[in-house]
Amino acid sequence: MDRCLSCAVKTGGSTTIPCLYDQKYKTNMKYWCKEDYLKRCSLDVHTKSIYKASISDYINKQTFTVTMTDLEPVDSGRYWCAVEIIGGSNVMIETFQLFVTTGTPELYVDQQEVTGVEGGSVIVKCYYSDTRNRKWWCRIGVNNSCERNSTTIVTRQQTTDATRGNVLTVTMSGLKIENTGWYRCGGGDLMMPVHITVRQQTTTQSTSTMTTTQAPTTEQSSFSPTAEPVQTDNTVQGPEGDKEKDTMSSIDLKVLLIPLGMLVVVMAGVLVTWKMWRKHKDNKAMDQTTNTSVVGYTHVPLI
């Protein structure tokens, strides 16, 4: 493949490269390798992590991604995205030129992963230093072709940032789930892949806060979806409320009078018992006095 895309990354940074392939290769081994001075490429990194690079194969999306981290100038060079063909010639999906610089890259984005919601919008800012070349934005298609996106409203605005210089601002509006995928922000020979993820918008249901401390009963909840709050005191408005209040008052009075009546009965019993005991004691004392008088009398016969 003669076409070669280029990406610039600052020293110590990282980058993710998407490689889209035909469906017929979904079960084949995918690999990523660096081209040597003889323009040969050995199977350095398969579908696993080795050294600074890791590969993730998304079969349902017919895409595998290569993520390289902790990049240094020595990592600069030409890389291949390829599919291994057993018993045949391997298929080169993409060739990619990587530049690792110590200064600010000539073209870069704030983040390669951007998330939006269905019906909403996302904004991608692509910073660049070369003002001579035309700046572009497109979606990566099969065989890494650059496809124009017709399902959303895409607006581009080139301005100058006070601290970062020139910036291409891309706004995608009216997002749909099918807009999820890999895109490219580019200028001249340089480009930067950006992944857009569109998620379904969640519905937030508003709930009213009840001011009572007692929850609705099961009957109320099943009878009416908008059950009235249950009052926690005994005061109910209207005539029926007055009757209920009187009934509760009479019940409270009976509860109070019952032990009081029992106490009075007990005290009366004690008082009667005490009086009977005192009377018995007084009668016994009187009997003793009478007997003493009769015994002490001496009959003197008359002479």
C-alpha positions as CSV (number, residue, x, y, z in Angstrom):
1,M,0.0,0.0,0.0
2,D,1.6,3.3,-1.1
3,R,-0.6,5.7,0.8
4,C,0.9,6.5,4.2
5,L,-0.8,8.5,7.0
6,S,1.3,10.5,9.4
7,C,0.8,11.3,13.1
8,A,2.9,13.4,15.4
9,V,3.1,12.7,19.2
10,K,5.0,14.5,21.9
11,T,7.7,12.6,23.8
12,G,6.2,10.7,26.7
13,G,2.7,10.7,25.1
14,S,0.5,8.0,23.7
15,T,-1.6,7.4,20.6
16,T,-4.2,5.0,19.4
17,I,-4.4,3.9,15.7
18,P,-7.5,2.3,14.3
19,C,-7.2,-0.3,11.5
20,L,-10.5,-1.2,9.8
21,Y,-10.6,-4.5,7.8
22,D,-13.0,-6.4,5.6
23,Q,-15.4,-8.8,7.2
24,K,-13.7,-11.8,5.5
25,Y,-10.7,-11.2,7.8
26,K,-12.6,-11.2,11.1
27,T,-11.1,-14.6,12.2
28,N,-7.6,-13.9,11.0
29,M,-4.7,-12.9,13.2
30,K,-4.2,-9.2,13.2
31,Y,-0.8,-7.7,13.9
32,W,1.2,-4.4,14.1
33,C,4.8,-4.1,13.2
34,K,7.5,-1.5,12.5
35,E,9.2,-1.5,9.1
36,D,12.9,-2.0,9.1
37,Y,15.5,-0.4,6.8
38,L,14.9,-3.2,4.2
39,K,11.2,-2.3,4.2
40,R,10.4,-5.6,5.9
41,C,7.9,-6.0,8.7
42,S,8.0,-9.0,11.1
43,L,5.1,-10.0,13.2
44,D,6.1,-8.0,16.2
45,V,2.8,-7.5,18.0
46,H,-0.1,-9.8,17.6
47,T,-3.5,-9.7,19.3
48,K,-1.9,-9.1,22.7
49,S,0.3,-6.6,24.5
50,I,4.1,-6.5,24.0
51,Y,6.4,-3.7,25.2
52,K,4.8,-0.3,24.4
53,A,2.1,-1.6,22.1
54,S,-1.2,-3.4,22.7
55,I,-3.8,-4.6,20.2
56,S,-7.6,-4.9,20.7
57,D,-9.7,-6.6,18.0
58,Y,-13.4,-5.6,17.8
59,I,-14.7,-8.3,15.4
60,N,-18.3,-6.9,15.4
61,K,-17.0,-3.5,14.3
62,Q,-14.4,-5.0,11.9
63,T,-11.7,-2.9,13.6
64,F,-8.6,-3.5,15.6
65,T,-6.8,-0.8,17.4
66,V,-3.2,-0.4,18.3
67,T,-2.3,1.7,21.4
68,M,1.3,2.8,21.9
69,T,2.3,4.5,25.2
70,D,5.4,6.2,26.7
71,L,6.6,7.1,23.2
72,E,10.2,8.3,22.6
73,P,11.9,9.7,19.5
74,V,13.4,6.3,18.8
75,D,9.9,5.0,18.3
76,S,9.5,7.2,15.3
77,G,9.1,5.3,12.0
78,R,6.8,3.6,9.6
79,Y,4.3,1.0,10.9
80,W,2.0,-1.5,9.3
81,C,-1.5,-2.7,10.2
82,A,-1.8,-6.2,8.7
83,V,-3.8,-9.4,8.6
84,E,-1.9,-12.7,8.7
85,I,-2.9,-15.1,5.9
86,I,-1.9,-18.7,6.6
87,G,-0.4,-20.3,3.5
88,G,-0.6,-17.0,1.6
89,S,0.7,-13.4,1.4
90,N,-0.3,-11.2,4.4
91,V,-2.6,-8.4,3.7
92,M,-1.4,-4.9,4.6
93,I,-4.4,-2.9,5.8
94,E,-2.7,0.4,6.6
95,T,0.8,2.0,6.7
96,F,1.4,4.6,9.2
97,Q,4.2,7.1,9.8
98,L,4.7,8.1,13.4
99,F,6.7,11.1,14.5
100,V,7.7,11.5,18.1
101,T,8.8,15.1,18.8
102,T,10.3,16.8,21.9
103,G,8.3,19.9,21.2
104,T,4.6,20.6,20.4
105,P,3.3,18.4,17.5
106,E,2.4,20.2,14.3
107,L,-1.2,18.7,14.6
108,Y,-2.9,17.3,17.7
109,V,-6.2,17.0,19.6
110,D,-7.0,17.3,23.3
111,Q,-8.3,13.8,23.5
112,Q,-8.8,10.9,21.1
113,E,-12.0,9.6,22.9
114,V,-15.1,11.8,22.8
115,T,-18.5,10.8,24.1
116,G,-22.0,12.2,23.2
117,V,-25.6,11.4,23.6
118,E,-28.2,10.6,21.0
119,G,-29.7,13.8,19.6
120,G,-27.0,15.9,21.2
121,S,-23.7,17.2,19.9
122,V,-19.9,16.9,20.4
123,I,-17.1,19.3,19.7
124,V,-13.6,18.3,18.7
125,K,-10.8,20.8,18.6
126,C,-7.8,20.1,16.3
127,Y,-4.8,22.3,16.8
128,Y,-2.2,22.9,14.0
129,S,0.7,25.0,13.2
130,D,0.9,24.8,9.4
131,T,-1.6,27.2,7.9
132,R,-0.8,26.5,4.3
133,N,-2.6,23.2,3.9
134,R,-6.3,22.6,3.9
135,K,-7.8,21.1,7.1
136,W,-10.3,18.3,6.9
137,W,-12.5,16.0,9.0
138,C,-14.0,12.7,7.8
139,R,-15.0,9.3,9.1
140,I,-12.8,6.3,8.6
141,G,-14.4,3.7,6.4
142,V,-13.5,0.1,5.4
143,N,-10.0,-0.1,4.0
144,N,-9.4,3.1,5.9
145,S,-11.0,5.3,3.3
146,C,-12.2,8.7,4.2
147,E,-16.0,9.0,4.1
148,R,-18.1,12.1,4.4
149,N,-20.7,11.9,7.1
150,S,-24.2,12.7,5.9
151,T,-26.2,11.6,8.9
152,T,-25.2,14.5,11.1
153,I,-24.8,18.2,10.8
154,V,-21.0,18.9,10.8
155,T,-19.7,22.5,11.0
156,R,-16.1,23.5,10.9
157,Q,-14.6,26.8,12.1
158,Q,-11.0,27.8,11.9
159,T,-9.9,30.3,14.5
160,T,-6.8,31.3,16.5
161,D,-6.4,30.4,20.1
162,A,-4.4,32.8,22.2
163,T,-2.3,30.1,23.8
164,R,-2.4,27.2,21.3
165,G,-2.4,29.0,18.0
166,N,-4.6,27.8,15.1
167,V,-7.5,25.5,15.8
168,L,-10.1,23.8,13.7
169,T,-13.3,23.3,15.7
170,V,-15.5,20.5,14.5
171,T,-19.1,20.4,15.8
172,M,-21.3,17.3,15.1
173,S,-25.0,17.9,15.9
174,G,-28.0,15.7,15.8
175,L,-26.0,12.6,16.8
176,K,-27.3,9.1,16.2
177,I,-26.1,5.8,17.5
178,E,-24.8,4.8,14.1
179,N,-22.4,7.8,14.3
180,T,-20.2,5.9,16.7
181,G,-16.9,5.2,15.1
182,W,-13.5,6.5,14.2
183,Y,-12.9,9.8,12.5
184,R,-9.8,11.8,11.3
185,C,-8.9,15.4,11.8
186,G,-6.2,16.2,9.3
187,G,-4.1,18.9,7.6
188,G,-1.7,18.2,4.8
189,D,0.1,14.9,5.4
190,L,-0.7,14.8,9.1
191,M,-3.8,13.5,10.7
192,M,-5.0,12.4,14.2
193,P,-7.6,9.7,14.7
194,V,-10.6,10.5,17.0
195,H,-13.2,8.0,18.3
196,I,-16.7,9.3,18.7
197,T,-19.1,7.2,21.0
198,V,-22.8,8.0,20.9
199,R,-24.9,6.7,23.8
200,Q,-28.6,6.5,24.2
201,Q,-30.1,9.4,26.2
202,T,-31.4,8.3,29.6
203,T,-34.8,9.6,30.8
204,T,-34.6,11.2,34.3
205,Q,-37.9,10.6,36.1
206,S,-38.8,13.3,38.6
207,T,-40.1,12.1,42.0
208,S,-42.0,14.2,44.6
209,T,-40.9,14.2,48.2
210,M,-43.6,13.3,50.8
211,T,-43.5,15.4,53.9
212,T,-45.1,12.8,56.2
213,T,-43.1,10.3,58.3
214,Q,-45.4,7.4,57.6
215,A,-45.3,5.7,54.1
216,P,-48.5,4.9,52.2
217,T,-50.0,1.5,53.0
218,T,-50.2,-1.4,50.5
219,E,-53.9,-0.8,49.9
220,Q,-53.3,2.9,49.0
221,S,-50.4,2.1,46.7
222,S,-52.3,-0.6,44.8
223,F,-55.5,1.4,44.7
224,S,-54.2,4.7,43.4
225,P,-50.8,5.4,41.8
226,T,-51.0,8.9,43.3
227,A,-52.0,7.9,46.9
228,E,-52.5,10.7,49.3
229,P,-50.0,11.0,52.2
230,V,-51.0,9.2,55.4
231,Q,-51.3,11.6,58.3
232,T,-49.4,10.6,61.4
233,D,-51.5,12.3,64.0
234,N,-55.2,11.7,65.1
235,T,-56.5,15.0,63.8
236,V,-58.7,14.7,60.7
237,Q,-60.6,17.5,59.2
238,G,-64.4,17.4,59.1
239,P,-67.3,15.9,61.2
240,E,-65.9,12.4,60.9
241,G,-62.7,13.7,62.4
242,D,-64.5,15.1,65.4
243,K,-66.1,11.8,66.1
244,E,-62.8,10.0,65.8
245,K,-61.3,12.5,68.2
246,D,-64.1,12.0,70.8
247,T,-63.8,8.3,70.5
248,M,-60.1,8.4,71.1
249,S,-60.6,10.7,74.1
250,S,-63.2,8.4,75.7
251,I,-60.9,5.4,75.3
252,D,-58.0,7.3,76.9
253,L,-60.4,8.3,79.9
254,K,-61.5,4.7,80.4
255,V,-57.9,3.5,80.4
256,L,-57.1,6.1,83.1
257,L,-60.2,5.5,85.3
258,I,-59.9,1.7,85.5
259,P,-56.7,1.6,87.6
260,L,-57.9,4.6,89.6
261,G,-61.1,2.7,90.5
262,M,-59.2,-0.4,91.5
263,L,-57.0,1.7,93.8
264,V,-60.0,3.2,95.5
265,V,-61.5,-0.2,96.1
266,V,-58.3,-1.5,97.6
267,M,-58.0,1.5,99.8
268,A,-61.6,1.1,101.0
269,G,-61.0,-2.5,101.7
270,V,-57.9,-1.7,103.8
271,L,-59.9,1.0,105.6
272,V,-62.7,-1.3,106.5
273,T,-60.3,-4.0,107.6
274,W,-58.5,-1.6,109.8
275,K,-61.7,-0.3,111.4
276,M,-62.9,-3.9,112.1
277,W,-59.5,-4.7,113.6
278,R,-59.7,-1.6,115.8
279,K,-63.3,-2.4,117.0
280,H,-62.3,-5.9,117.8
281,K,-59.3,-4.7,119.8
282,D,-61.5,-2.2,121.7
283,N,-64.1,-4.9,122.5
284,K,-61.5,-7.2,123.8
285,A,-60.1,-4.5,126.1
286,M,-63.5,-3.8,127.5
287,D,-64.1,-7.5,128.3
288,Q,-60.8,-7.7,130.1
289,T,-61.7,-4.7,132.3
290,T,-65.1,-6.1,133.2
291,N,-63.7,-9.5,134.3
292,T,-61.1,-7.8,136.5
293,S,-63.8,-5.9,138.4
294,V,-65.9,-9.0,139.1
295,V,-63.0,-11.0,140.4
296,G,-61.8,-8.2,142.8
297,Y,-65.2,-7.9,144.6
298,T,-65.3,-9.6,148.2
299,H,-68.7,-10.5,149.7
300,V,-68.8,-9.8,153.4
301,P,-71.7,-11.6,155.1
302,L,-73.8,-9.5,157.5
303,I,-73.5,-10.3,161.1
